């Protein structure tokens, strides 16, 4: 039976084990998910299975840039608690992952995790050891890689929880970093209006039209209202339309024009974004533990 990437991903999510271990277990058990899980538990991965069931929504963003300034990488590494996220072991691991990503330019996360962290262990090996040592679900959630041949890469990290990389053509390193800082603070959706997905624009038009129709004004007036609101909305969500954080009277687009510079792309990570965090009542937890005894 062919072992697919989705099968490996599912098994990894259920056990917290490494990708290669999951693939080997599936191959050894002819793709039988439950049999693979049982075999991995027998091999001593039951504790990892328990940790993997817990939400890892804390963590850190780390970035690394090559000496020539032409290549950079950014990673998000997650854990369960802020306490662990601030620990030296965890921070060193996250930075090492970013450094290795710059050195090897991996095509995807699976390749990244198989890369050697040192002479005896891969990133995935170290992740498992660190997870066992700290007693938390540790995951390298995502990474981004950026290369430029004729520009500047700007990197900005805010408190380890927000990270941005910017590819700037023209300008200089200082401007690239300023733009990265702006992206961190203002959260633009994309660079310019032509980058905004058409379905998002259509959705906003419908909403603006419904709002305007409540005014009872003629249709030609409503059309103008919709266009005006859409223009304002696009300025708010695009980098070029936003007021620059260091000088709110100047749009980022005009700032770049004055420096004869162009932002080709940017990437923004924020710790835990998109992860559903579990919330619970402390008193209920205590009662549940008492009843369980």
C-alpha positions in Angstrom: 0.0 0.0 0.0 1.3 3.5 -0.9 2.0 5.6 2.1 0.8 9.2 1.4 1.9 12.5 2.9 -1.6 13.0 4.4 -1.4 9.6 6.2 2.0 10.5 7.7 0.6 13.9 8.7 -2.4 12.3 10.4 -0.3 9.8 12.3 2.1 12.5 13.4 -0.8 14.6 14.7 -2.1 11.7 16.7 1.2 10.6 18.2 3.5 13.6 18.2 6.3 11.4 16.8 8.7 12.4 14.0 7.7 12.2 10.4 10.2 9.5 9.5 9.1 7.4 12.5 5.5 7.8 11.4 6.3 6.8 7.8 8.2 3.7 8.9 5.4 2.6 11.2 2.9 2.9 8.5 5.0 1.0 6.0 5.6 -1.7 8.6 1.9 -2.1 9.2 0.7 -1.9 5.6 -0.9 1.6 6.1 -3.1 0.5 9.0 -3.3 3.6 11.1 -4.5 2.0 14.3 -1.9 -0.8 14.1 0.8 1.8 13.5 -0.2 3.7 16.6 -0.3 0.6 18.7 3.2 -0.4 17.4 4.5 3.1 18.2 3.1 3.0 21.7 4.8 -0.3 22.2 8.0 1.3 21.1 7.7 3.9 23.9 5.9 6.7 22.1 2.8 6.7 24.3 4.0 9.7 26.3 4.5 11.7 23.1 1.0 10.7 22.1 -0.4 12.3 25.3 1.6 15.5 24.7 0.5 15.8 21.1 -3.1 16.0 22.2 -2.4 19.3 23.9 -2.6 22.6 22.1 0.8 24.2 21.4 -0.3 27.8 20.9 2.6 29.6 22.7 6.1 29.9 21.3 8.5 32.2 19.5 9.3 33.6 16.1 13.0 33.5 15.2 14.8 34.8 12.0 18.2 34.4 10.5 19.9 36.2 7.6 23.0 35.1 5.6 26.2 37.1 5.8 25.8 38.4 2.3 22.3 39.8 3.2 20.7 38.0 0.2 19.1 35.1 2.0 16.9 34.9 5.1 14.6 32.6 6.9 11.9 32.9 9.6 10.4 30.1 11.7 7.6 29.7 14.2 8.3 27.1 16.9 5.4 26.4 19.3 5.0 25.0 22.8 2.2 25.0 25.3 3.2 27.6 27.9 4.8 31.0 27.9 7.1 29.8 30.6 8.7 27.2 28.3 8.7 29.7 25.4 11.0 32.0 27.4 13.4 29.2 28.4 17.0 29.1 27.0 16.7 25.6 25.7 13.6 26.4 23.7 14.9 29.7 22.4 18.2 28.2 21.3 16.4 25.4 19.5 14.2 27.9 17.6 17.2 30.0 16.6 19.1 26.9 15.4 16.2 25.9 13.2 16.1 29.4 11.6 19.9 29.3 11.1 19.8 25.9 9.4 16.9 27.0 7.1 19.1 29.8 5.8 22.1 27.4 5.2 20.2 24.7 3.4 17.2 26.4 1.7 14.8 23.5 2.3 11.9 23.1 -0.2 9.4 22.2 2.5 8.9 21.6 6.2 9.5 17.8 5.9 12.9 18.4 4.4 13.7 21.0 7.1 12.9 18.6 9.9 15.3 16.0 8.5 18.2 18.4 8.2 21.1 17.8 10.6 21.2 19.9 13.7 24.6 18.6 14.7 26.8 15.6 13.9 24.5 13.1 15.6 20.9 14.4 15.4 18.4 16.0 13.0 16.1 18.9 13.9 13.3 16.3 14.3 15.5 14.2 16.7 16.2 17.3 18.8 12.6 18.3 18.8 11.6 15.0 20.3 14.3 15.1 22.9 13.4 18.7 23.8 9.7 17.8 24.1 10.5 14.9 26.5 12.8 17.1 28.5 10.4 20.0 28.9 7.3 17.9 29.2 5.4 19.9 26.5 4.3 19.5 23.0 7.0 21.2 20.9 6.4 21.8 17.2 8.1 23.5 14.4 4.9 24.9 13.0 6.1 26.7 9.8 9.0 28.5 8.2 9.5 31.0 5.4 12.5 31.5 3.1 13.4 34.6 1.2 16.1 35.3 -1.4 17.0 38.5 -3.3 19.6 39.0 -6.0 19.3 42.8 -6.4 17.6 44.1 -3.3 17.6 44.3 0.5 16.0 42.0 3.0 14.5 43.7 6.0 13.9 41.7 9.2 12.0 42.9 12.3 11.1 40.9 15.4 8.8 42.2 18.0 9.2 40.6 21.4 9.7 37.2 19.8 6.0 37.0 19.1 5.8 38.8 15.7 8.3 38.4 12.9 8.4 40.1 9.5 10.7 39.7 6.4 10.5 42.2 3.5 12.1 42.0 0.1 12.9 45.6 -1.0 14.2 46.6 -4.4 16.0 50.0 -4.2 16.3 52.0 -1.0 18.7 50.6 1.6 18.9 48.2 4.6 17.5 50.9 7.0 14.4 51.4 4.8 13.8 47.7 4.5 13.9 47.3 8.3 11.5 50.3 8.7 9.0 48.7 6.3 9.3 45.4 8.1 8.5 47.2 11.4 5.5 48.9 9.8 4.2 45.5 8.6 4.6 44.1 12.1 2.5 47.0 13.6 -0.1 47.6 10.9 -0.7 44.0 9.6 -1.3 44.8 5.8 -3.0 42.0 3.9 -0.9 42.5 0.8 1.4 45.0 -0.9 -0.9 46.7 -3.4 -4.5 46.9 -4.5 -4.0 44.6 -7.5 -2.8 41.9 -5.0 -6.1 41.8 -3.1 -8.1 38.7 -4.0 -11.1 39.4 -6.2 -13.5 37.4 -4.0 -12.6 39.6 -1.0 -13.3 42.7 -3.0 -16.7 41.3 -4.2 -17.6 40.4 -0.7 -16.9 43.9 0.7 -18.8 45.5 -2.2 -21.9 43.5 -1.2 -21.5 44.5 2.4 -21.0 48.2 1.6 -24.0 48.2 -0.8 -26.3 46.7 1.8 -25.1 49.3 4.3 -25.6 52.2 1.8 -29.1 51.0 0.7 -30.3 51.6 4.2 -29.9 55.3 3.7 -32.7 55.3 1.1 -30.6 57.4 -1.4 -30.8 57.0 -5.2 -28.9 54.1 -6.8 -26.3 56.4 -8.5 -25.5 57.9 -5.1 -25.3 54.5 -3.5 -22.8 53.4 -6.2 -20.6 56.4 -5.3 -20.8 55.6 -1.6 -19.8 52.0 -2.3 -16.8 53.0 -4.4 -15.7 55.5 -1.8 -15.9 53.0 1.0 -14.1 50.4 -1.1 -11.3 52.8 -1.8 -10.9 53.5 1.9 -11.0 49.8 2.7 -8.3 49.0 0.1 -6.0 51.7 1.5 -6.4 50.2 5.0 -5.5 46.6 4.1 -2.7 47.3 1.5 0.9 48.2 2.5 1.1 51.0 -0.1 -2.1 52.6 1.1 -1.4 52.6 4.8 0.0 55.6 6.7 3.6 54.9 7.6 3.9 54.2 11.3 6.8 56.6 11.8 5.0 59.4 9.9 1.2 59.0 9.8 0.9 61.9 7.3 2.8 59.9 4.7 1.4 56.8 3.0 3.9 54.0 2.6 3.5 54.2 -1.1 4.7 57.8 -1.2 7.6 57.0 1.2 8.8 54.3 -1.2 8.4 56.6 -4.3 10.6 59.2 -2.6 13.3 56.6 -2.1 12.8 55.1 -5.6 12.1 51.8 -3.8 9.7 48.9 -4.3 8.4 46.3 -1.9 8.2 43.1 -3.9 6.8 40.9 -1.1 6.7 40.5 2.7 6.0 37.7 5.1 4.5 38.2 8.6 4.3 35.6 11.3 2.6 36.0 14.7 2.8 33.3 17.4 -0.3 31.2 17.6 -2.3 32.9 14.9 -4.9 30.5 13.5 -4.5 28.1 16.4 -7.6 27.5 18.4 -6.6 27.8 22.0 -8.5 25.8 24.6 -10.1 27.8 27.4 -11.2 26.2 30.7 -12.5 27.2 34.1 -10.0 26.5 36.9 -12.8 25.5 39.4 -14.2 23.0 36.9 -10.7 21.5 36.3 -10.3 21.0 40.1 -13.7 19.4 40.4 -13.0 17.1 37.4 -9.7 16.0 39.0 -11.5 15.3 42.4 -14.2 13.3 40.7 -11.6 11.3 38.7 -9.9 10.1 41.9 
